Amino acid sequence: MDEELDFLPESDLPVGSASSTNWRVLAVDDDPKFQRSLAFALANMELMGRAIELVQAYSMAEAAALLGQDPHFAVVLVDVVMETEDAGLRLIKAVREILGVSETRFILLTGQPGMAPAESVMQDYDLSDYVLKSDLATRGIRNILTAAVRNYHQLKTISAARRGLQLIVESSNRLLGIRNLSQIASATLSEIATLINVPDEGLVCVNRAAAVGLAEGMDEPEPITIAASGRFRPYINRALRELPDSEVQTILYQALLEKAFVGAPEGQVLFFSKSAAISEFAIYVATGRQLTETEMELLHVFAANVSRGFGNVALISKLDRVAYQDELLGIPNRSAILRELARLNKLKDASMFRLVLLDLDHFSGFNNLFGSEFGDAVLRAVAERLSASFPQPTVIGRLHSDLFAIIGHADSVNLHAAQQMFEQPFEINQSSHNLTACLTAMSLTVGAEDASSLLRSAVTTLRIAKAHGAGSVQPFDPEFERQASERFELMQKLVTAIREQQFILHYQPQVDLQTGEVVGVEALIRWQSDEGMISPGVFIPLAEQSAYIHCIGDIVVNHACQAVQRLNAEGFEKMLVSVNYSARQLERADVFERLRVAYEAAGIERKRLCLEVTETAMMQSFYQVTALLEQHRSLGGTVAIDDFGTGMSSLEYLLELPADHLKIDIAFVSRLDMDERSRSLVRMIIALGQRLGISVVAEGVETEQQANWLRDNGCNIAQGWLFGRPMPLEDLIQWLHNRQQGER
């Protein structure tokens, strides 16, 4: 596949010792012969006073694994063609964009000229060199590596030095994700002043402005001042010739012409060459005195370190935009918001800052009705209104979809200000639209451990606001966090309970009011945790918010089928066992296939199982649930509508209910002795059942008076403590036998 290094002999190769002070070089090539030759060539070689430690990989996958575990290599020599024709380029792209490694220098090797255009590859992949293997002998591997190692050393120095460029950019960049030459130049001026202990007064000029995008289209651009401090501040973004101080102007022109440092009694000019900094930069510092030799050496070292940073600013800015800028709106994204929260939280006056979250109402409806392009236009309009309503230094960002964040001083960032933003219609695609949003606000000092926790607390509060309806506002309350924490802990315990099968079923008898015969039982789940019995009213709603409700549903069905099997063995072959199904369970297409597997495994008939579904669950997706329940009935099963009378069904839907039983909610039964309105409603439900030919079951019957009234008014079946409490299966069987003996 590749040409060998024909200038190196094949022989036994010496092995160099590894050291933490060596230059670590990774060679990635699938040609063993080339690898042997390369190892021989680099054996005992020293660059800049250090030995080379060579590590070899024979494929892109092997190299990716090595770099993923330890990315600290000075240079990577990588072949273009390995597993694929562009394997080397893909490796470089992955290291730069996924691992985020920017200091390591890449030298691209190829044995086949023309595999990748050299000019575009060098520009697009941040390479130190692109070399034909056949040219290694003429160009010299030492020369190629020396340039790359020196480049790497400079970048590492920048990263490691606390006063290096990256820290300067980070500390001066309050605009989150916006990094440009003016900011870097301004920060560099301040750093130089600190370094040589002089007042912060000076300016930065750039030659060939078009090369850095400051004045595109100019054939021979005039040097431009891109940063200034002190008395030079009014001349920012003006041509150097406009500077009134002729002496300063002269030495700046001289530095740019001579491409060198130029000193003067009252000032010093640093020059950054185009080779290191992409464009030519001249930085004037008003020293007010002649600098010492030591100070000049410090400035030379500083310039050597920082000049490469000017050249890398485009790459840094691009990576920063990808990491911290919303692609659609061009504003900070979730990562940037977290970074800003973390920064502000470290300030002594963090309590003076506020976070406001807003979630647009009915945004998915806009997308569904008008299309995603209109939805994007809505988001842009909101982002523009936010930026106008909350100017800098307030930070505006989008966390995801239609969820926005506002971070700033409490005087201007608050719920009232955010609500005012929606008082006027939004102009979207040349038409007016009234938008609303749910809002929450919180201080940055609420006891959250970190920025992620703080943002999570705000999102939790926002969910509470959304639950109250469109346009709702909910300030943060620490109680919400406590409740959310308790729900999270319970969810973790629920996962363990499912894995360890901590659930049991209790069964409550259902009695025919006319004959006194026990005609069925309702299966009620109980959670036997290590801390005691946990009510289904606590954990079932939590499970319904996750996929765990399906696991719990399977547990209930399997236990219920085993209960039917046991009841058969004890002589109770006609007794129905009712199992509750939630709306969430009925969303799964295979819900009844899982039911079939369970009852066939237990060797029982489907007709022995009655599925109970609440009226509310029916109304959530009436026709889908109706179709499923009709399928169950067509195969011999029965259906009960639970909590009937609470779901506000229309008469149209009542006529289509696929039900064998209507269960009167306990709330109405408990008030039969005292409330005529409840008695009237129960009479209506009983009459409806009779008209539709549906059996009526009363829940929560606790007194003889309730049972007698229900019997006298035509109710068919009752369950409640008057007849029997929910009990484990063994207790139920004993109870049934005792009842039979009592009847005899």
Secondary structure as GFF3:
##gff-version 3
##sequence-region A 1 744
A	DSSP	beta_strand	23	28	.	.	.	ID=ss1
A	DSSP	alpha_helix	32	42	.	.	.	ID=ss2
A	DSSP	beta_strand	46	47	.	.	.	ID=ss3
A	DSSP	beta_strand	50	57	.	.	.	ID=ss4
A	DSSP	alpha_helix	60	69	.	.	.	ID=ss5
A	DSSP	beta_strand	75	79	.	.	.	ID=ss6
A	DSSP	alpha_helix	87	97	.	.	.	ID=ss7
A	DSSP	beta_strand	105	110	.	.	.	ID=ss8
A	DSSP	alpha_helix	118	124	.	.	.	ID=ss9
A	DSSP	beta_strand	129	132	.	.	.	ID=ss10
A	DSSP	three_ten_helix	133	135	.	.	.	ID=ss11
A	DSSP	alpha_helix	136	139	.	.	.	ID=ss12
A	DSSP	alpha_helix	141	160	.	.	.	ID=ss13
A	DSSP	alpha_helix	165	172	.	.	.	ID=ss14
A	DSSP	alpha_helix	181	196	.	.	.	ID=ss15
A	DSSP	beta_strand	202	207	.	.	.	ID=ss16
A	DSSP	three_ten_helix	209	212	.	.	.	ID=ss17
A	DSSP	beta_strand	224	229	.	.	.	ID=ss18
A	DSSP	three_ten_helix	230	235	.	.	.	ID=ss19
A	DSSP	three_ten_helix	240	242	.	.	.	ID=ss20
A	DSSP	alpha_helix	246	258	.	.	.	ID=ss21
A	DSSP	beta_strand	262	264	.	.	.	ID=ss22
A	DSSP	beta_strand	267	272	.	.	.	ID=ss23
A	DSSP	alpha_helix	274	277	.	.	.	ID=ss24
A	DSSP	beta_strand	280	286	.	.	.	ID=ss25
A	DSSP	alpha_helix	293	324	.	.	.	ID=ss26
A	DSSP	alpha_helix	334	345	.	.	.	ID=ss27
A	DSSP	three_ten_helix	350	352	.	.	.	ID=ss28
A	DSSP	beta_strand	353	360	.	.	.	ID=ss29
A	DSSP	alpha_helix	363	370	.	.	.	ID=ss30
A	DSSP	alpha_helix	372	389	.	.	.	ID=ss31
A	DSSP	beta_strand	395	400	.	.	.	ID=ss32
A	DSSP	beta_strand	403	409	.	.	.	ID=ss33
A	DSSP	alpha_helix	415	420	.	.	.	ID=ss34
A	DSSP	beta_strand	426	428	.	.	.	ID=ss35
A	DSSP	beta_strand	431	433	.	.	.	ID=ss36
A	DSSP	beta_strand	437	443	.	.	.	ID=ss37
A	DSSP	alpha_helix	451	467	.	.	.	ID=ss38
A	DSSP	alpha_helix	478	499	.	.	.	ID=ss39
A	DSSP	beta_strand	503	512	.	.	.	ID=ss40
A	DSSP	beta_strand	518	529	.	.	.	ID=ss41
A	DSSP	beta_strand	532	534	.	.	.	ID=ss42
A	DSSP	alpha_helix	536	544	.	.	.	ID=ss43
A	DSSP	alpha_helix	548	569	.	.	.	ID=ss44
A	DSSP	beta_strand	576	581	.	.	.	ID=ss45
A	DSSP	three_ten_helix	585	587	.	.	.	ID=ss46
A	DSSP	alpha_helix	591	602	.	.	.	ID=ss47
A	DSSP	three_ten_helix	606	608	.	.	.	ID=ss48
A	DSSP	beta_strand	609	614	.	.	.	ID=ss49
A	DSSP	alpha_helix	615	620	.	.	.	ID=ss50
A	DSSP	alpha_helix	622	634	.	.	.	ID=ss51
A	DSSP	beta_strand	638	644	.	.	.	ID=ss52
A	DSSP	alpha_helix	651	654	.	.	.	ID=ss53
A	DSSP	beta_strand	661	664	.	.	.	ID=ss54
A	DSSP	alpha_helix	666	669	.	.	.	ID=ss55
A	DSSP	alpha_helix	676	692	.	.	.	ID=ss56
A	DSSP	beta_strand	695	698	.	.	.	ID=ss57
A	DSSP	alpha_helix	704	712	.	.	.	ID=ss58
A	DSSP	beta_strand	717	718	.	.	.	ID=ss59
A	DSSP	alpha_helix	729	743	.	.	.	ID=ss60
###
